[in-house]
Amino acid sequence: MDYEQIPVRAENIITQDVDGEALILNNHGAEIHQLNDVASFIWSYCDSKHSIADIIHIILDSYAVSEKQATDDVNAVISELQDKGLIG
């Protein structure tokens, strides 16, 4: 994964926060995606301003996890969001 990549949210999506978890509606496929709290936290930084490396560092500053765990979590979430067409 290119850690300098800056995740950009896809167009035509609607996001709603419900009890700390993001619900994302993809208007293209009329699909609803529910993210857990960690994935929602990562999603919040997929804002066209933060690189993947930035997001990993933010996770390290915000949670008591190892660098490997933060990197693995961010890689998994970013990959899933890309696979679902929610970020580019």
Phi and psi restraints in degrees (value plus and minus 20) as a CYANA .aco file:
   2 ASP   PHI    -102.7   -62.7
   2 ASP   PSI      86.9   126.9
   3 TYR   PHI     -93.9   -53.9
   3 TYR   PSI     -31.2     8.8
   4 GLU   PHI    -110.6   -70.6
   4 GLU   PSI     -25.8    14.2
   5 GLN   PHI     -81.5   -41.5
   5 GLN   PSI     120.7   160.7
   6 ILE   PHI    -128.5   -88.5
   6 ILE   PSI      88.9   128.9
   7 PRO   PHI     -85.2   -45.2
   7 PRO   PSI     113.0   153.0
   8 VAL   PHI    -140.0  -100.0
   8 VAL   PSI     108.8   148.8
   9 ARG   PHI     -86.7   -46.7
   9 ARG   PSI     123.7   163.7
  10 ALA   PHI     -87.3   -47.3
  10 ALA   PSI     135.8   175.8
  11 GLU   PHI     -96.1   -56.1
  11 GLU   PSI     142.8   182.8
  12 ASN   PHI      42.0    82.0
  12 ASN   PSI      18.9    58.9
  13 ILE   PHI    -140.3  -100.3
  13 ILE   PSI     133.0   173.0
  14 ILE   PHI    -143.0  -103.0
  14 ILE   PSI     112.9   152.9
  15 THR   PHI    -138.4   -98.4
  15 THR   PSI     116.7   156.7
  16 GLN   PHI    -152.8  -112.8
  16 GLN   PSI     111.8   151.8
  17 ASP   PHI    -110.3   -70.3
  17 ASP   PSI     107.2   147.2
  18 VAL   PHI    -150.8  -110.8
  18 VAL   PSI      89.2   129.2
  19 ASP   PHI      32.5    72.5
  19 ASP   PSI      24.8    64.8
  20 GLY   PHI      61.1   101.1
  20 GLY   PSI     -17.8    22.2
  21 GLU   PHI    -138.6   -98.6
  21 GLU   PSI     120.3   160.3
  22 ALA   PHI    -107.6   -67.6
  22 ALA   PSI     114.7   154.7
  23 LEU   PHI    -128.4   -88.4
  23 LEU   PSI     107.4   147.4
  24 ILE   PHI    -141.0  -101.0
  24 ILE   PSI     104.7   144.7
  25 LEU   PHI    -124.6   -84.6
  25 LEU   PSI     100.7   140.7
  26 ASN   PHI    -115.2   -75.2
  26 ASN   PSI      87.7   127.7
  27 ASN   PHI     -84.8   -44.8
  27 ASN   PSI     -46.3    -6.3
  28 HIS   PHI     -84.4   -44.4
  28 HIS   PSI     -63.5   -23.5
  29 GLY   PHI    -130.9   -90.9
  29 GLY   PSI     -15.0    25.0
  30 ALA   PHI      31.1    71.1
  30 ALA   PSI      22.0    62.0
  31 GLU   PHI    -125.5   -85.5
  31 GLU   PSI     127.0   167.0
  32 ILE   PHI    -132.0   -92.0
  32 ILE   PSI     111.5   151.5
  33 HIS   PHI    -139.1   -99.1
  33 HIS   PSI     111.6   151.6
  34 GLN   PHI    -130.5   -90.5
  34 GLN   PSI     105.7   145.7
  35 LEU   PHI    -124.8   -84.8
  35 LEU   PSI     121.4   161.4
  36 ASN   PHI     -92.0   -52.0
  36 ASN   PSI    -199.6  -159.6
  37 ASP   PHI     -83.7   -43.7
  37 ASP   PSI     -60.1   -20.1
  38 VAL   PHI     -89.1   -49.1
  38 VAL   PSI     -65.3   -25.3
  39 ALA   PHI     -82.8   -42.8
  39 ALA   PSI     -56.3   -16.3
  40 SER   PHI     -85.1   -45.1
  40 SER   PSI     -59.8   -19.8
  41 PHE   PHI     -81.7   -41.7
  41 PHE   PSI     -66.2   -26.2
  42 ILE   PHI     -83.4   -43.4
  42 ILE   PSI     -63.8   -23.8
  43 TRP   PHI     -75.5   -35.5
  43 TRP   PSI     -59.7   -19.7
  44 SER   PHI     -82.6   -42.6
  44 SER   PSI     -42.2    -2.2
  45 TYR   PHI    -119.1   -79.1
  45 TYR   PSI     -16.7    23.3
  46 CYS   PHI    -106.1   -66.1
  46 CYS   PSI      50.0    90.0
  47 ASP   PHI    -143.2  -103.2
  47 ASP   PSI      -2.0    38.0
  48 SER   PHI      50.3    90.3
  48 SER   PSI     -10.3    29.7
  49 LYS   PHI    -140.4  -100.4
  49 LYS   PSI     -46.8    -6.8
  50 HIS   PHI    -130.9   -90.9
  50 HIS   PSI     114.0   154.0
  51 SER   PHI     -99.1   -59.1
  51 SER   PSI     149.2   189.2
  52 ILE   PHI     -81.3   -41.3
  52 ILE   PSI     -59.4   -19.4
  53 ALA   PHI     -80.8   -40.8
  53 ALA   PSI     -61.9   -21.9
  54 ASP   PHI     -78.5   -38.5
  54 ASP   PSI     -64.9   -24.9
  55 ILE   PHI     -83.3   -43.3
  55 ILE   PSI     -60.8   -20.8
  56 ILE   PHI     -80.1   -40.1
  56 ILE   PSI     -64.9   -24.9
  57 HIS   PHI     -85.1   -45.1
  57 HIS   PSI     -56.7   -16.7
  58 ILE   PHI     -85.5   -45.5
  58 ILE   PSI     -60.9   -20.9
  59 ILE   PHI     -80.4   -40.4
  59 ILE   PSI     -65.2   -25.2
  60 LEU   PHI     -82.0   -42.0
  60 LEU   PSI     -56.1   -16.1
  61 ASP   PHI     -96.0   -56.0
  61 ASP   PSI     -41.9    -1.9
  62 SER   PHI    -123.3   -83.3
  62 SER   PSI     -43.5    -3.5
  63 TYR   PHI    -148.0  -108.0
  63 TYR   PSI     132.5   172.5
  64 ALA   PHI    -107.3   -67.3
  64 ALA   PSI      55.1    95.1
  65 VAL   PHI    -152.6  -112.6
  65 VAL   PSI     139.6   179.6
  66 SER   PHI     -95.0   -55.0
  66 SER   PSI     144.0   184.0
  67 GLU   PHI     -82.4   -42.4
  67 GLU   PSI     -58.0   -18.0
  68 LYS   PHI     -83.1   -43.1
  68 LYS   PSI     -65.0   -25.0
  69 GLN   PHI     -83.7   -43.7
  69 GLN   PSI     -63.8   -23.8
  70 ALA   PHI     -81.4   -41.4
  70 ALA   PSI     -65.4   -25.4
  71 THR   PHI     -83.6   -43.6
  71 THR   PSI     -64.9   -24.9
  72 ASP   PHI     -81.9   -41.9
  72 ASP   PSI     -64.5   -24.5
  73 ASP   PHI     -83.9   -43.9
  73 ASP   PSI     -66.5   -26.5
  74 VAL   PHI     -84.1   -44.1
  74 VAL   PSI     -64.0   -24.0
  75 ASN   PHI     -78.9   -38.9
  75 ASN   PSI     -64.2   -24.2
  76 ALA   PHI     -84.8   -44.8
  76 ALA   PSI     -65.4   -25.4
  77 VAL   PHI     -87.3   -47.3
  77 VAL   PSI     -66.3   -26.3
  78 ILE   PHI     -79.9   -39.9
  78 ILE   PSI     -64.5   -24.5
  79 SER   PHI     -80.9   -40.9
  79 SER   PSI     -63.6   -23.6
  80 GLU   PHI     -86.1   -46.1
  80 GLU   PSI     -62.5   -22.5
  81 LEU   PHI     -82.6   -42.6
  81 LEU   PSI     -58.8   -18.8
  82 GLN   PHI     -86.5   -46.5
  82 GLN   PSI     -64.5   -24.5
  83 ASP   PHI     -80.5   -40.5
  83 ASP   PSI     -54.4   -14.4
  84 LYS   PHI    -106.5   -66.5
  84 LYS   PSI     -20.9    19.1
  85 GLY   PHI      54.9    94.9
  85 GLY   PSI       1.1    41.1
  86 LEU   PHI    -109.5   -69.5
  86 LEU   PSI     -42.6    -2.6
  87 ILE   PHI    -156.0  -116.0
  87 ILE   PSI     139.4   179.4
